[in-house]
Amino acid sequence: MSRCELAKFTPNEADLSAILAIVGVIGEDRERLLKLARDIDQPAWWEVGLELTTQNTALIDAEQRARRITNATTMLVPGLLQTRGYTRALLPKLGVQAYQIERYVNVRQVRQGILTQSDPVELIAYFDEAAFARSVGGPSVMAEQLRHLASAAERANITPRVIPFSAGAHTVMSGGFSVIEFIRDSPVAHVEQRHSGAFLSEKEDVQPFLDAIEILDEVALNQDDSLEVIESYVAKHESQE
């Protein structure tokens, strides 16, 4: 067990079955763990033929292991909540080549599965109101995107929070970020720019982002008021279709 915990030994299905029998794990938990043992040498879906950057694969791996993700953005809807139309309209403006767009659209959609699986990841998303005012892809695409946000908020694990224009200057104006929390590991912060991104894992590096979340919690609207803002922008974009 010590060698397993130190990642010096990987138990096969038979080894794990014996361990689970000793510690009394049975039923669905036993079957789930045995499946993990059977699949341990199989590549993850994002490692198979997608030619993703190291940054993208690291982010997807972290999202897959997360228990909670807190995202704060200024001008964009985060990838985990984007519709296909929104992503398709956005990527060319970020420098993605035309032949890559559909692949990245599909990857972004599959990533969102962590929000709807049987034990879903909790997502708290802070949006600057400006993200709703800017018409990415035109009024029709934007109205669809905002309707999707409102629908996603019906899930217990997804909480949108709007930072209204009335809040004035706020901490996310210096740049968006995500804080990813895990069941056992310490949280990490992820910051992303046009063609680069970085993970920060040292406690002293992550703490400023945790502090920023506390500040955002004070200035952002609650979920009900946030949904009212989202619905108002749905109406605005629909009126321009």
C-alpha angles and dihedrals in degrees: 000000000000091000090050092051090050091050091242094118132035113205118223123219093273093050092049093046090057093048092049091050091054095049093042101244110158142159123021094352091055093049092047092052093045090052089053089053091050092049099040094104094044118100118248117250093257091055096059117092097314098112092216122172120258088249093055095047091049091051093048091048091052092048091051091055097041127112094189134016122191113194127188120189138172110197106005142062105241118252094249090063102036124119120225091252093052093048091046091053094043104048099067089054089055093055100262112150118244095245091055099049101087092046092053091044089055093046091051091051093049090049088061090066089088087072096055104035121113092267100031128198115250112241124195110184123191113197129190106227087238089073088068097043096056110083105224108191094359134290096299095052092044094049090051090049093052093046086054090053091051091049093047090054089065087074113091092227097055121075121177116197121188123211100210125218086244089068089072117200116008141176098264091061087084090061142309124264145169129226113206119198126195136199095249110001124079117263121267132204122224124200122185135195133178099294103356142055140179140207119219115200107160111105094236090051095048097045096075089058092049088050090050090054090055089052092048090051088061098048101036122090119252118257097266093050090044090055090051089055091048092050091049090056091047087059092047094052093043090054089058097050 
